[in-house]
């Protein structure tokens, strides 16, 4: 029996039946292959990383974003205003990163919101709700002792990869 992996990631065997052992090995190989394939996402439409990290990574059928803070991608400066304006900018930044990855906010399955002050929760939540009106993702919200550049809010997301 001769077997090979095609360019479309299909396992083909010449014999009428592949043994169970070969099938198990192929499944393990394919899972391992999908674990190692990843794509780095970078876009000028969102703030550039302020450290050694990527804006997002696509791997295993998901998009994992780095935390976004309320920086204007054109100026690199904080947006003017309070928690409402900061939350809006963070979510716009995340939307642009997801768009660069070929997906969008409607495919987000999990978010983590970091607040400098939990007293900002209600105002952040109101803005957040406008961006995730239908089928909101799972979410954790925590208060952080201090956020990068003394931001009041930072959010990261996990989204399904693929079309919006």
C-alpha positions in Angstrom: 0.0 0.0 0.0 1.3 3.5 -0.8 0.0 6.6 0.8 0.7 10.3 0.5 -0.6 13.7 1.5 -2.0 15.9 -1.3 -1.7 19.6 -1.6 -5.2 19.9 -0.3 -4.2 18.2 2.9 -6.0 15.0 2.0 -4.4 11.6 2.8 -4.6 9.2 -0.2 -3.8 5.5 -0.2 -3.6 3.3 -3.3 -4.8 0.2 -1.5 -8.6 -0.4 -1.1 -8.4 0.0 2.7 -6.0 2.0 4.8 -5.3 0.4 8.1 -6.6 1.9 11.3 -3.1 2.7 12.4 -2.4 4.8 9.3 -5.6 6.7 9.8 -4.8 7.4 13.4 -1.3 8.6 12.4 -2.7 10.8 9.8 -5.2 12.4 12.1 -2.4 13.0 14.6 -0.2 14.5 11.9 -3.0 16.8 10.6 -3.8 18.0 14.1 -0.1 18.7 14.7 0.2 20.5 11.3 -2.8 22.8 12.2 -1.3 23.6 15.5 1.9 24.8 14.0 0.5 27.0 11.1 0.0 30.5 12.2 -0.3 33.9 10.5 0.9 37.2 12.0 -1.6 40.1 11.4 -0.3 43.6 11.0 -2.3 46.6 9.8 -1.6 50.4 9.7 -5.4 50.9 10.4 -4.8 50.2 14.1 -2.1 51.3 16.5 1.3 49.7 16.0 2.5 47.4 18.7 4.4 49.3 21.5 6.4 46.2 22.4 7.6 42.9 21.0 4.2 41.4 20.1 1.9 41.1 17.1 -1.4 43.0 16.7 -3.0 39.5 16.2 -2.2 35.9 15.3 -4.4 33.6 13.3 -4.0 30.0 14.4 -6.2 26.9 14.7 -9.3 28.5 13.1 -9.2 31.5 15.5 -7.9 35.1 15.6 -6.2 36.0 18.9 -5.7 39.8 19.3 -3.3 41.6 21.5 -4.9 44.0 23.9 -5.8 47.3 22.3 -5.7 50.6 24.2 -7.3 53.9 23.1 -4.6 55.1 20.7 -5.5 56.9 17.5 -3.7 54.9 14.8 -2.9 58.0 12.7 -1.2 60.0 15.5 -0.2 57.4 18.0 -1.8 59.6 20.7 -4.6 58.9 23.2 -8.0 59.9 22.1 -9.5 62.9 23.9 -12.2 62.3 26.5 -13.1 59.8 29.2 -14.0 56.1 29.4 -16.7 56.4 26.7 -14.4 57.8 24.1 -11.6 55.5 25.1 -13.8 52.4 24.9 -15.1 53.5 21.4 -11.5 53.9 20.2 -10.4 50.5 21.6 -13.3 48.7 19.9 -12.7 50.6 16.6 -9.0 49.5 16.8 -10.0 45.9 17.4 -12.4 46.0 14.5 -9.6 47.1 12.2 -7.3 44.4 13.4 -10.0 41.7 12.9 -10.7 43.1 9.5 -7.1 42.8 8.5 -7.3 39.1 9.7 -10.3 38.6 7.4 -13.0 38.5 10.1 -15.0 41.0 12.2 -16.6 41.8 15.5 -19.6 39.7 14.7 -17.4 36.6 14.9 -15.9 37.4 18.3 -16.4 34.5 20.7 -14.5 35.9 23.8 -13.4 39.2 25.1 -11.4 40.3 28.1 -11.9 43.9 29.3 -9.3 45.4 31.6 -10.4 48.5 33.5 -8.2 50.8 35.5 -11.2 51.6 37.7 -14.2 49.3 38.1 -16.3 52.4 38.6 -16.0 52.9 34.8 -17.8 49.6 34.3 -21.3 51.0 33.5 -20.1 53.5 31.0 -17.8 51.0 29.3 -20.6 48.5 29.2 -23.0 50.9 27.5 -20.4 51.5 24.7 -19.5 47.8 24.5 -23.2 46.9 24.1 -23.4 49.1 21.0 -20.6 47.2 19.3 -22.0 43.7 20.3 -25.8 44.2 20.1 -26.6 40.8 18.6 -25.2 37.6 20.0 -22.6 39.2 22.4 -19.5 37.1 23.0 -18.4 35.6 26.3 -16.6 38.2 28.4 -14.5 38.7 31.4 -14.0 42.1 32.9 -11.3 42.8 35.5 -9.8 45.7 37.2 -6.0 46.1 36.5 -3.7 47.9 38.9 -2.2 49.8 35.9 -2.7 49.6 32.2 -0.1 50.6 29.5 0.4 54.3 29.1 -2.1 54.8 32.0 -5.1 53.9 29.7 -8.5 53.5 31.4 -9.5 50.5 29.3 -7.8 47.8 27.3 -9.6 44.9 25.5 -8.4 41.8 23.7 -10.6 39.4 21.8 -10.7 35.9 20.4 -12.7 35.6 17.1 -13.5 32.9 14.6 -11.2 33.2 11.6 -12.8 33.5 8.2 -15.5 35.7 6.6 -17.8 38.0 8.5 
